[in-house]
Amino acid sequence: MGLSSTEGQVTHGYRETTTFNPGVMGNDKPMAVTREFWYSTYLAVNLISIVDEPMTGKQVFTVKELSTAEPDPSFFEVPADYKVIDRLNE
């Protein structure tokens, strides 16, 4: 599908379609399931995933408010009242 940009990241899109023959899943006509993904090689994650199935409908999963800045160091601080208890050597 080519290249695009999602949340400021270059993404590569690809789509896969699976068609089920009549009678395979209780269907009387061919049934197509489509999955579309927009993948960021820099982040190694899909930023958009679209799944379209006749049985469940269309579902769209999109990354929002993406930041590639360094996280706040306070997120990784051990709480002051945290205590390690060694149960193996008691």
C-alpha positions, -999 to +999 in steps of 0.1 A: +000+000+000+030+023+004+043+049+028+023+073+049+027+094+081+010+087+114+015+108+145+047+122+128+062+088+121+068+072+087+046+041+084+045+014+058+010+001+051+000-034+041-033-052+037-042-088+038-076-102+026-088-137+033-119-150+015-138-179+029-157-200+004-195-205+008-204-230+035-171-228+054-185-206+083-222-209+077-221-184+049-240-188+017-217-164-003-180-158-003-170-139+028-140-115+029-120-106+060-097-076+055-068-066+078-049-034+073-018-023+092+003+008+092+037-001+107+065+021+120+099+005+115+114+031+138+091+022+167+087-015+157+049-013+162+017-009+142+004+026+147-029+019+130-047-015+127-080-019+109-099-052+109-130-056+088-149-088+093-186-095+084-192-112+117-178-085+140-178-054+118-150-029+114-126-022+142-100+006+140-071+008+165-051+040+163-021+053+184-029+088+196-006+114+213+026+097+205+058+111+220+093+099+212+109+122+238+127+108+268+103+099+296+102+118+329+128+101+352+104+103+381+084+074+364+114+051+372+121+062+408+115+037+436+090+050+461+105+062+494+085+037+515+094+007+492+112-021+510+128-053+497+121-084+518+143-114+512+121-144+520+147-170+509+171-162+537+148-157+566 
